[in-house]
Amino acid sequence: MDTWKFYDITHRDHIVCNPTSVAKLDELIGLLDLPAEPRVLDIACGKGELLLRLAERWGRGPGGAAFRGVGVDVSPYHIAELRGAAARRAPDAELELLEMGGADYPATPASFDLTCCVGASWIFDGHAGTLRALRDATRPGGEVLVGEPFWQRQPDPAYLDSAGLRRAGFGSHAGNVAAGVEAGLTPLLALVSNGDEWDRYETLQWRSAARYAATNPDDPDVPELLARIERGRHEYLTWGRETLGWALYLFRTPAAVLSES
Ligand SMILES: C[S@@+](CC[C@H](N)C(=O)[O-])C[C@H]1O[C@@H](n2cnc3c(N)ncnc32)[C@H](O)[C@@H]1O
């Protein structure tokens, strides 16, 4: 089954495609320190709820200030959905929405006020690589937002086997923050998702898949879709729910050092 079709179906009812509630996303947006005309990069933007909410909040004001955002995602389904939503919800924002691999986006160094990569750190070979890539694209004194899993406890080897995960693939919550410090960033916020947010994120996928199967019984992908959902449900209920954590991490890049002369 096509990977992006699978994620399109299983995330159809998600507003945010990660285990963060909409309320927490809004709280985070309210705590961002952005200028009047922010320039924002979101790598692996998905259906773009973060970009859309930013564009709605910082959209063109009476003085003509404009939000300028770049959203990059490899899924043709997500980018098409985002383009439609952007035309409806933020027609005045300058949004560049690109269907491409995130690692291939040629970000101009130090050019964005906020750079984001939420839930796709494999694009830059992991959490530390993601922090470095985003840092380099962010202006001095700007902000870097990542969403990253962490181990809440040692993962059962059977869980790793079943889910195709590696112990070294994720760090601890403290390690995720420390990686930012190691990259020269100042930690500003770490918003950890709770069980309710995780349950909503995981179980909405069960519902979307079941509804798709009921309305598209002749789609030859349905058996594989349901088998993958069943395996994911088993992994989540048996191990993942107690083992894997998730947080949004916000950092600031160092401000430009002003010379005294
Ligand atoms: C967990 S979702 C997160 C989406 C979005 N950031 C959010 O939080 O709602 C991961 C996203 O990464 C995208 N993705 C996966 N591999 C990618 C790649 N190599 N380049 C760009 N996007 C990618 C997927 O299409 C998906 O939209």
The ligand as a Gaussian input file, in Angstrom:
#p B3LYP/6-31G(d) Opt

LIG

0 1
 C        4.014000      12.702000      12.309000
 S        3.614000      13.599000      10.858000
 C        3.749000      15.250000      11.469000
 C        3.069000      16.272000      10.585000
 C        3.043000      17.684000      11.149000
 N        4.373000      18.172000      11.455000
 C        2.177000      17.720000      12.386000
 O        2.751000      17.687000      13.482000
 O        0.947000      17.797000      12.255000
 C        5.073000      13.379000       9.886000
 C        5.042000      14.116000       8.566000
 O        6.308000      13.955000       7.936000
 C        6.102000      13.888000       6.543000
 N        7.321000      13.318000       5.980000
 C        7.793000      12.042000       6.108000
 N        8.976000      11.910000       5.491000
 C        9.284000      13.146000       4.980000
 C       10.375000      13.667000       4.242000
 N       11.428000      12.888000       3.919000
 N       10.353000      14.963000       3.871000
 C        9.296000      15.760000       4.193000
 N        8.225000      15.323000       4.883000
 C        8.222000      14.030000       5.285000
 C        4.851000      13.039000       6.421000
 O        4.235000      13.192000       5.169000
 C        4.020000      13.606000       7.563000
 O        3.238000      14.695000       7.123000

